[in-house]
Amino acid sequence: MSIEKYIKTQCGLDKFNHLRELADKSLINKIRLYHFVIIATLRDIFK
């Protein structure tokens, strides 16, 4: 399953890729990534 199905804007995908790179470095960044995916999915669900 690809993330493009849930996050549809280009700026959202760019932010996701940036946070995914940072998520390997610390737990806080991993939490930020999960939080972003939830919020972006809710925001882009009707686009």
C-alpha positions in Angstrom: 0.0 0.0 0.0 1.5 3.3 -1.0 1.2 6.5 1.0 0.1 8.4 -2.1 -3.3 6.8 -1.7 -3.7 8.7 1.6 -1.5 11.9 1.3 -2.3 13.5 -2.0 -0.7 16.9 -2.0 2.9 17.3 -3.2 3.9 19.4 -0.2 2.4 16.7 2.1 4.5 14.0 0.3 7.6 16.1 0.5 7.1 16.6 4.3 6.4 12.9 4.7 9.6 12.0 2.9 11.6 14.4 5.1 10.0 13.1 8.3 10.6 9.5 7.2 14.3 10.2 6.9 14.4 11.7 10.4 12.4 8.9 11.9 15.3 6.5 12.0 17.3 8.9 14.3 15.0 9.2 17.3 11.8 8.2 18.9 10.5 11.7 18.9 10.9 12.0 15.2 9.1 8.7 14.7 6.1 10.0 16.8 6.1 13.2 14.7 6.0 11.0 11.5 3.0 9.0 12.8 1.2 12.2 13.9 1.8 13.8 10.5 0.5 10.8 8.6 -2.7 10.7 10.7 -3.4 14.5 10.3 -2.5 14.6 6.6 -4.7 11.6 5.8 -7.7 13.2 7.6 -7.0 16.5 5.8 -6.6 15.0 2.3 -9.3 12.3 2.5 -11.7 14.3 0.3 -9.2 15.6 -2.3 
